[in-house]
Amino acid sequence: MAFINIKPELKQDMSRLSDILNIPEPLLTSANLNADVGEFYFPGLHPQAGKDAPAAETYEQLQLLVNGEPGLENEPWLTDTVIYDSQTLKHEIEQIAECFPFVTYHIIGRSVLGQPIYELNIGAEHAEKRTHINASFHANEWITTSVLMKWVKEYCLSLCKGGEILGFSPLRLFQMTKLSIVPLVNPDGVDLVLNGPEHLGINLEPLDEMNEYQSEFREWKANINGVDLNNQFPSFWEIEKQRKPPKAPSYRDYPGDAPLTEPEAIVMHDLIESRPPDRLIALHTQGEEIYWGYEGFEPPESVNVVQVFERLSGYKGIRYIDSYAGFRDWFIHFYGKEGYTVELGKGKNPLPIADFDDIYCKSRGILWASCFFES
């Protein structure tokens, strides 16, 4: 991370440090919550900035040290469109945390094959609201991770630069809302779709059978056990179990033998139970629609919020669909709070990366608005 050695007394005037570094004070406070007494982290600069500099004894020395240090404006990975398998995601999460130390991350659990499932957290320590966003519940919807991570980087850069985006102040959102982000719920399935079965190091015969001996795995939707993770939640699960055509593990749509049999679904269930958010956004593909109601359990404020999402994206809000046992379904049912499934793009899954710019242009406003709550 970008940090300098600093006389501890200088950290007592965070407002002056903010002026010197031209970084908002709430970001500096958040970035330094876990810093050692003699270290000071500054977001928005290159991770190597300040590494070989002598310790700053005065504010004037600090000003001299940071003058001319390289920023992140010319770092292409922050603006590039990326396709994420599990390893690419791990590498980039580490980069984000290095460049923006107000972002923290940890492993909340592991997949069937032991791959880590990461949660990122962004927001001021005393933010009153909480939003959770996830992507890639379904393996062939891997482009949702690309969209979410692109926005995470846009948000972090915007926090350091200041100004407004789409009428929102990033800094105000940071102070208002704690973000919980799980960018890759189904790492095994996504690795299978993107890299093929040979890279998994497991017996291929069961995979071929679940895939109905198709020559490719690009349409694989389930986790590696052949269970649809978004049909695994205890909200009228029995209805889905009865009516879904697959009666055994399959590349798509099999709800499992009971709710919450799969480690990935358990991880997401436990995450929400441990820290229930005020709002939940689940990114899926495709259809350019936003599902926001569930059997009348949704709160009244969802009506106004989905109208904002519609205006910013051009997507169509749909209150009720014939669906049960989904992650969002369960959240609305058991917590009575806002939950939205956003179906990105149009076409046939998996959507091609060539569609990314159009998808991102339309959907980024939803992600920005997801952090905003009417006071």
C-alpha positions in Angstrom: 0.0 0.0 0.0 1.0 3.6 -0.5 2.2 4.8 2.9 4.8 6.9 4.5 6.5 6.8 7.9 5.3 9.7 9.9 5.6 11.3 13.3 2.6 10.0 15.2 1.6 13.5 16.4 1.0 14.6 12.8 -1.9 12.2 12.6 -3.8 14.1 15.2 -4.8 16.8 12.7 -6.5 14.7 10.0 -8.0 17.9 8.5 -4.6 19.3 7.7 -3.4 16.0 6.3 -6.4 16.0 4.1 -5.5 19.5 2.7 -1.9 18.5 2.1 -2.7 15.2 0.3 -5.9 16.6 -1.4 -7.8 13.6 -0.2 -11.1 13.8 1.6 -10.7 13.5 5.3 -13.2 10.6 5.6 -11.2 8.5 3.2 -8.0 9.2 5.1 -9.6 8.2 8.4 -11.0 5.0 6.9 -7.7 4.1 5.2 -5.8 4.5 8.5 -8.1 2.7 10.9 -5.6 -0.2 11.2 -2.4 1.6 10.4 0.6 1.2 12.8 1.2 4.2 15.0 4.1 5.5 12.8 2.6 4.8 9.4 0.2 6.9 7.3 -1.7 5.5 4.3 -2.8 7.8 1.5 -5.3 6.4 -1.1 -5.2 7.4 -4.7 -1.4 7.3 -5.1 0.6 4.6 -6.7 1.3 1.8 -4.2 5.0 2.4 -4.4 4.7 6.1 -3.6 6.5 7.0 -0.4 8.1 3.5 0.1 11.7 4.8 0.1 11.0 8.2 1.5 12.4 9.3 4.9 10.0 9.7 7.8 8.1 12.9 7.9 8.7 14.9 11.0 6.6 18.0 10.1 3.7 18.9 7.9 6.1 20.8 5.6 8.2 17.7 5.2 5.1 15.6 4.4 4.1 18.2 1.7 7.6 17.9 0.1 7.4 14.1 0.2 4.1 13.7 -1.6 4.8 16.4 -4.2 5.5 14.7 -7.5 4.6 11.2 -6.2 3.0 9.1 -9.0 -0.8 8.9 -9.0 -3.1 6.3 -10.6 -4.3 8.2 -13.6 -2.3 6.2 -16.0 -2.9 2.7 -14.5 -4.7 0.9 -17.3 -6.0 -1.9 -15.1 -8.2 0.6 -13.3 -10.2 1.4 -16.5 -9.8 -1.8 -18.6 -12.6 -4.2 -19.2 -11.5 -7.5 -17.6 -12.9 -11.1 -17.8 -12.5 -12.5 -14.3 -11.8 -16.1 -13.4 -11.0 -16.8 -9.8 -7.3 -16.1 -10.0 -7.7 -12.9 -12.0 -10.2 -11.7 -9.4 -7.9 -12.5 -6.5 -5.1 -10.5 -8.1 -7.2 -7.5 -8.8 -8.8 -7.4 -5.4 -5.3 -7.3 -3.9 -4.4 -4.4 -6.3 -7.5 -2.4 -5.3 -6.8 -2.8 -1.6 -3.2 -1.6 -2.2 -4.2 1.5 -4.1 -7.3 2.4 -2.1 -6.6 1.4 1.5 -10.1 2.5 2.5 -11.2 -0.8 0.8 -10.9 -3.9 2.9 -11.5 -7.5 1.8 -11.7 -10.9 3.4 -12.6 -14.5 2.6 -16.1 -15.3 3.8 -16.0 -18.9 2.8 -15.0 -21.4 0.2 -16.5 -23.1 -2.8 -16.9 -26.9 -3.4 -13.4 -27.0 -4.8 -12.0 -24.8 -2.0 -11.8 -21.6 -3.9 -12.1 -18.5 -1.8 -15.2 -16.4 -1.9 -14.3 -12.8 -1.3 -16.3 -9.9 0.2 -15.1 -6.3 -0.3 -16.2 -3.6 2.1 -16.2 0.1 1.3 -17.7 2.9 3.4 -17.1 5.1 6.4 -16.9 3.5 9.8 -20.1 5.2 11.1 -22.2 5.0 7.9 -25.8 4.4 8.9 -26.9 2.4 5.8 -25.7 -0.9 4.3 -26.0 -2.1 0.7 -25.0 -5.6 -0.4 -24.2 -6.3 -4.1 -23.3 -9.7 -5.6 -22.5 -11.1 -9.0 -22.0 -14.5 -10.7 -24.3 -16.7 -8.8 -24.6 -18.4 -12.2 -21.5 -19.5 -14.0 -22.5 -18.5 -17.5 -23.3 -15.0 -16.2 -19.7 -14.2 -15.5 -20.0 -10.9 -17.3 -21.8 -9.6 -14.2 -18.5 -9.8 -12.3 -16.8 -7.7 -15.0 -19.6 -5.1 -14.6 -19.4 -5.0 -10.8 -15.6 -4.8 -10.6 -15.5 -2.1 -13.2 -17.9 0.0 -11.1 -15.9 -0.7 -7.9 -12.8 0.8 -9.5 -14.8 3.7 -10.9 -16.2 4.4 -7.4 -12.8 4.2 -5.8 -11.2 6.6 -8.3 -14.1 9.0 -8.1 -13.8 9.1 -4.3 -10.2 10.3 -4.7 -10.8 12.7 -7.5 -13.9 14.4 -6.1 -16.8 15.9 -8.1 -20.2 14.3 -8.9 -21.2 11.4 -11.1 -24.8 11.1 -12.4 -25.8 13.6 -9.8 -24.3 11.6 -6.9 -21.5 12.7 -4.7 -19.2 9.7 -4.2 -18.0 11.1 -0.9 -21.5 11.6 0.4 -22.3 8.0 -0.6 -19.2 6.8 1.2 -20.2 8.6 4.3 -23.8 7.4 4.0 -23.5 3.7 3.1 -21.3 0.7 3.9 -21.0 -1.5 0.9 -20.7 -5.3 1.0 -19.6 -6.6 -2.3 -19.3 -10.3 -3.3 -18.1 -10.2 -6.9 -17.9 -13.9 -7.6 -20.3 -16.2 -5.7 -19.6 -19.2 -7.9 -15.9 -19.4 -8.6 -15.8 -23.1 -9.6 -18.5 -22.7 -12.1 -17.1 -19.5 -13.6 -13.6 -21.2 -13.9 -15.3 -24.1 -15.7 -17.1 -21.9 -18.2 -14.1 -19.7 -18.9 -11.2 -22.1 -18.7 -12.7 -25.5 -19.4 -12.9 -28.7 -17.3 -9.2 -29.7 -17.7 -8.1 -26.8 -15.5 -10.1 -28.0 -12.5 -8.1 -31.1 -11.6 -11.2 -33.2 -10.9 -12.8 -36.3 -12.5 -14.4 -35.1 -15.8 -16.9 -37.9 -16.2 -19.5 -36.6 -13.8 -19.2 -33.1 -15.4 -19.8 -34.5 -18.8 -22.9 -36.4 -17.6 -24.3 -33.3 -15.9 -23.5 -31.3 -19.1 -25.5 -33.8 -21.2 -22.3 -34.6 -23.1 -22.3 -31.2 -24.9 -19.0 -30.4 -26.5 -18.6 -27.2 -24.5 -19.3 -25.9 -21.0 -20.1 -22.3 -21.9 -23.8 -22.7 -21.0 -23.0 -24.2 -17.6 -25.1 -22.3 -15.0 -24.7 -24.4 -11.8 -22.0 -24.8 -9.2 -19.5 -27.7 -9.7 -21.9 -30.1 -8.0 -24.6 -29.4 -10.6 -26.8 -27.4 -8.3 -28.3 -24.0 -9.2 -27.1 -21.7 -6.4 -30.0 -19.3 -6.9 -32.5 -22.1 -6.3 -31.0 -23.0 -2.9 -32.7 -20.7 -0.4 -35.4 -21.5 2.1 -38.3 -19.5 0.7 -40.9 -21.8 -0.9 -38.0 -24.0 -2.0 -40.4 -27.0 -2.2 -42.3 -25.3 -5.1 -39.1 -25.0 -7.1 -38.0 -28.5 -6.3 -41.3 -29.9 -7.6 -41.5 -28.0 -10.8 -38.0 -27.7 -12.0 -37.3 -30.3 -14.8 -33.9 -31.6 -13.6 -34.4 -34.2 -10.9 -30.7 -34.9 -10.5 -27.6 -32.7 -10.6 -27.4 -30.8 -13.9 -25.6 -28.0 -15.7 -28.6 -25.8 -15.0 -31.7 -25.3 -12.9 -31.4 -28.2 -10.4 -32.4 -26.9 -6.9 -30.5 -29.5 -4.9 -31.8 -32.2 -2.5 -32.7 -29.6 0.1 -32.2 -25.9 0.8 -28.7 -24.7 1.6 -26.8 -27.9 0.7 -24.1 -26.1 -1.2 -21.2 -24.3 0.4 -21.5 -21.2 -1.8 -25.2 -20.8 -0.9 -24.5 -21.3 2.8 -21.8 -18.7 2.7 -24.2 -16.1 1.2 -26.9 -17.0 3.6 -24.6 -16.7 6.6 -23.2 -13.4 5.4 -26.7 -11.8 5.2 -27.7 -13.3 8.6 -24.6 -11.9 10.2 -25.0 -8.4 8.9 -28.4 -7.9 7.2 -28.2 -5.0 4.7 -30.8 -2.4 4.2 -30.8 -3.1 0.4 -29.7 -6.0 -1.7 -28.7 -6.0 -5.4 -28.2 -9.3 -7.3 -26.6 -9.0 -10.7 -27.7 -11.5 -13.3 -28.2 -11.7 -17.1 -30.2 -11.2 -19.3 -33.3 -9.2 -20.2 -32.7 -5.5 -19.1 -35.2 -5.9 -16.4 -35.3 -5.3 -12.6 -37.3 -7.7 -10.4 -38.2 -5.9 -7.2 -41.2 -7.6 -5.5 -41.7 -10.9 -3.9 -45.1 -12.3 -2.8 -46.0 -8.9 -1.2 -43.2 -9.1 1.3 -41.3 -6.2 -0.3 -41.3 -2.8 1.6 -43.2 0.2 0.2 -40.0 2.2 -0.5 -39.0 -0.3 -3.2 -41.5 1.4 -5.6 -39.7 4.7 -5.6 -36.2 3.1 -5.7 -37.0 1.0 -8.7 -38.3 4.1 -10.5 -34.9 5.7 -10.0 -33.2 2.6 -11.3 -35.5 2.6 -14.4 -34.7 6.2 -15.1 -30.9 5.8 -14.8 -30.7 2.6 -16.8 -33.6 2.4 -19.2 -34.3 -1.1 -17.8 -37.9 -2.1 -17.0 -39.0 -2.7 -13.4 -41.1 -5.8 -12.9 -42.8 -6.4 -9.5 -43.6 -10.1 -9.5 -42.2 -13.0 -11.5 -42.9 -16.7 -11.1 -39.8 -17.5 -9.1 -39.1 -19.0 -5.6 -36.1 -20.1 -3.6 -33.8 -17.4 -4.9 -31.3 -15.4 -2.9 -33.2 -12.2 -3.3 -36.5 -14.0 -2.8 -35.4 -15.3 0.6 -33.9 -11.9 1.6 -37.2 -10.0 1.0 -39.3 -12.8 2.5 -37.4 -13.1 5.8 -36.2 -9.5 6.3 -38.9 -7.4 4.6 -36.3 -5.1 3.1 -35.4 -3.9 -0.4 -34.1 -6.6 -2.8 -33.5 -6.2 -6.6 -32.4 -8.7 -9.2 -31.0 -6.7 -12.1 -30.9 -8.7 -15.4 -28.1 -7.1 -17.4 -28.0 -7.0 -21.2 -30.0 -8.8 -23.8 -29.4 -11.9 -25.8 -28.4 -15.5 -24.9 -26.2 -16.4 -22.0 -23.3 -16.2 -21.8 -23.5 -12.7 -23.2 -20.4 -11.8 -25.2 -17.8 -9.4 -23.9 -18.4 -7.4 -27.0 -21.7 -6.2 -25.4 -19.9 -5.0 -22.3 -19.7 -1.3 -23.0 -23.4 -1.1 -23.7 -24.3 -3.1 -20.6 -22.0 -1.0 -18.4 -23.3 2.3 -19.8 -26.9 1.3 -19.0 -26.3 -0.4 -15.6 -23.7 1.7 -13.8 -26.4 4.2 -12.7 -28.2 1.4 -10.8 -25.0 0.7 -8.9 -24.4 4.3 -8.1 -28.0 4.7 -6.9 -27.8 1.6 -4.9 -25.7 3.5 -2.4 -28.1 6.4 -2.0 -30.8 6.5 0.6 -33.4 9.3 1.0 -32.9 10.9 4.4 
